[in-house]
Structures are given as structure tokens and as C-alpha cells.
Amino acid sequence: MEDWEEIDDEQRRNYKKLDRVIEQYSKKPGQLIRILHKAQDIFGYLPEEVQGYIAEKTGIPVSEVNGVVTFYSIFSTRPKGKYEFKICLGTACYVKGAQGIMDAFKEHLKIDEGETTRDKLFTLKTTRCVGACGLAPVLLVNEEVHGGTEAKDIVRIIQKYRKGEKIENTKH
């Protein structure tokens, strides 16, 4: 990191953790995805500065690093909320009202798809079929599946996660 004076102690610790990851994995070819995954675990996302740092430390062109980051949906270039609401818009979920669920989330959270609330608590995303069509429409909260979700459930779901509570599956 060129400008160590401009980053706080937490960021400095994060870059030191990343250095250990790079040291551990960069000796073997084909480990870029593993390094990026660990970096995202450390930083929460992969901003341009982190991608550039990884490129510099591994000798991999930054264009290749960015190409991998933008190709794979597991990587994020923007900060994510503590809770990531993913609404399945696959055919079964869409037919059973997933768009209405998405619209309700947008209305209540005051964000659009792909955005994160100012308090960094919630990120709203769409996903395609998650393989739980029998539970349609499906909402994933982080990696927890909630089936049979309805637009009227959204306020309750948001409130419970805002309080930090785990909620039971909304399937009736």
C-alpha cells in the first residue's frame, strides 16, 4: 500500500492479513480466485484499491484480476449490508409474485436492486433459480432460504432483521 498514512488502523490490519493470504497462495499457479475470495472475506468487498494491491503483489495484470472479479457473481465491488436480501426471479418465483416482493423491499428500504442501505444493514439483490421452486416465491437472506414469502411479509422481515433476530421460515 503506497499511502499507509491515509488509511486507518483497521485497514492497515486488513492489508497485513491480505499479505499473509497472498504469501500463502501465490506460490501455486491458479490461486487468484482463492486469493480474491479471502480478500473479500477480509474487506467485505473488492474495491479497485484492493484489486490493484492484489495485482501488484501477485504480478497478475490488474485487468485480469478485475476480469475475474467482474465475471464471477460471488465477488462484489461495492460494500454489502450485514443482511443481503436476494429475491429469486426465476420462472416459478416470478409467476408466484416475486416482482411484488422486490417492489415491496424497494419501497420499504428506499433502495434499488444492487444497492445497500445507508446504515449498511441491508443489500437488495435479485437472483435466478435457487433450486427451491416448490417453495416459490423464495427469498434468500444471506444464504438462508425463506419460501412462500409474500409482499405483506416484508415489513415484518425487515423489522426482525433490523433487531438482529433470526426469523422462522415464512412458509405457511
N, C-alpha and C positions, 0 to 999 in steps of 0.2 A: 504494500500500500504506500503510495508516494506521499500522501498528505496525512501522516499519522496524527498530526496536531489538530486536524479538523474533525476527527471522529471521537466519540465518547468512549469511556472505558468498556462498556458492553460490546460495542462494535469492535474494539481492539481485541477483546477476548474471542469474539466470533471469528475474526480473521486468523487468530492463532489456532483455533480449533480447525478451521479450514486448512491451514498449513499442515496440520497433522494428518488430515484426511488425504490431502494431495500427496504427501510424503508416503503414506501407506499404500495408495492405489496407483500412483502414476508410473511406477516402475514396470507394471504389466500393461501391454497394449490392450486397447478396447475397454478401458475402465472409465471413460468420460461420463457415461450415464450414471454409474455408481457415484462418482465424484459430485456430479450435479445433484443427485438425489440427496446425498449427505449435506451438501451446501444448502439446499432448500430446507432441510431439517434444521440447520443451524440458524439461518437468516429468516426463515418463514416464507421466502420467495427468492427469485433470482433476478435482482435488478442488474442493469447494464454494468455497474461498477464491479459486481461480484463475477459476472461473466468474463469481464476483461481481466480481472485478477486471476481467475482460473486459467484463462488462455495464456497469460504471461507466465504463470508458474509451471504449466504443463508443456508449453511450447506448441500448443494446438492453436491454429488461427482463430481469432475471435469470431470470424464469420462461421466457422464450423461449430464452435461452442453455441453461438446464437441459433444456428440452424437446428441443432439438436433440441435446444430449449423450446423453440417455437414449433417444432414438429410434434413433440410428444405432449399430450394433454395433461400428463401428470405434473408438468412443470408450470409454474406461474411467474410472470414477470412483474406482477403487481401484488401488493400486500393482500393477504386474505384475512377474513374475520376469524374469530375463535370458532364460530359455527358457520359451516358452509352449507347453505340450503341448495340442493340440486333437485330440480323438478324434471322428472322424466317426460320427454315429449315424444317418445316412441309411439307407434300407432295405437296400441291398446290404451296407453295412458292418455294420449291426446283425445281419443274418442270418448273416454270417460271423464273428461273435464280438466285435464292438466293445464290447459291455457288459462282457465279461470283461476286456478290455484296460483299460477305465475302472476297473473294480473293482481290478485289479492296481495301477494307478497310485495309487489312493486308499490302498490298503493299504501300499504301499512308501513313498509320500511323506507319509503321515499327514495328508492334507488332503482336503477335499471339493471337488467341482466348483465352480469360481469362486474358489477360494482360492489363496493364494500361500504357499510355504514360508517359515518364519521367516528363513532366510538370503537370501531374495529371489532365489533362483536359479530356482525353478520355479513356474509358474502352471498349473493344470489347468482345462481348459475342454472343452465339447462344441461341436460344430458340426454343421450339417446338410450335405447332399450337397456335396462339393467338386468334383464332376465327374470323379472318377477311379475310377468304380465297378469298372472292370476290375482295379484294384489292391486291392480291398477285402480286409480292412478297412484303412482309411487313418488314419495318424497324421500330423498336421502339427506340426513343431517349428519355431516361428516361422512362416515361410512355406515351409519345405522339406517336401516330400511324402515320406512313407515308406509304401510299400504292403506288403501281405502281413504286416503286423505281427501277432504272436501274444502272448498274455499272458506266455508264457515268455521273451519278448524284453525285457520291461520293465526288469528289474533291470540288464541289460547296457546298455540305452539310457540309463537314469538315471545309471549309473556313468560312462559315456563323456562325457555332457554335464557331469556334475559335474567331471570332469577338464578340461573345456574342449575336448574333441576333437570334430571333426566325425565323424559316423559315416556309413557307407555305407548305402544303401537296404537295408531288411531283407527285400525280396522275394527269395525263393529261386529 
